[in-house]
């Protein structure tokens, strides 16, 4: 049985995850949330995102999605596709595989995704790396927890979980 495929991302109000270099916000509450939900889990990351997150993998099993046949990650292993990542995670006993970015990894994973865990950031980036569209006829929001901006957090954020309610139509 394949693991549940969950995309985890912080997304701006206008739909972007980055302006091109890493996460554009420093949100301690979101970092703590991410660490909590991914603790002990299998992660799928694009190569650049993996390299930006070195040091975050103490108790996590990273799979690095890359087209490079010679890339050797410092920890974890390389996979060439989302399907291969699901097979490797399943063989390793994973019940869930968390996709943690970047943009190409999210785009490749969205058609197979079962769940989305999004941090909606009340910030507008205006351009950059988009998160794939969350189509209302394919997803049902099942949880929402909102936190106002405060002395430690410059933006209001919401943690939202979405469950897939139907598969997208095949491309024509």
Secondary structure, 3 states (H helix, E strand, C coil): CCCEEEEEEEEECCCEEECCCCCCCCCHHHHHHHHHHHCCCEEEEEHHHHHHCCCCCCCCEEEEECCCCCCCCCCCEEECCHHHHHHHHHHCCCCEEEECCCHHHHHHHHCCCCEEEEEEECCCCCCCEECCCCCCCCEEEEEEEEECCCCCCCCCEEEEEEEECCCCCCCC
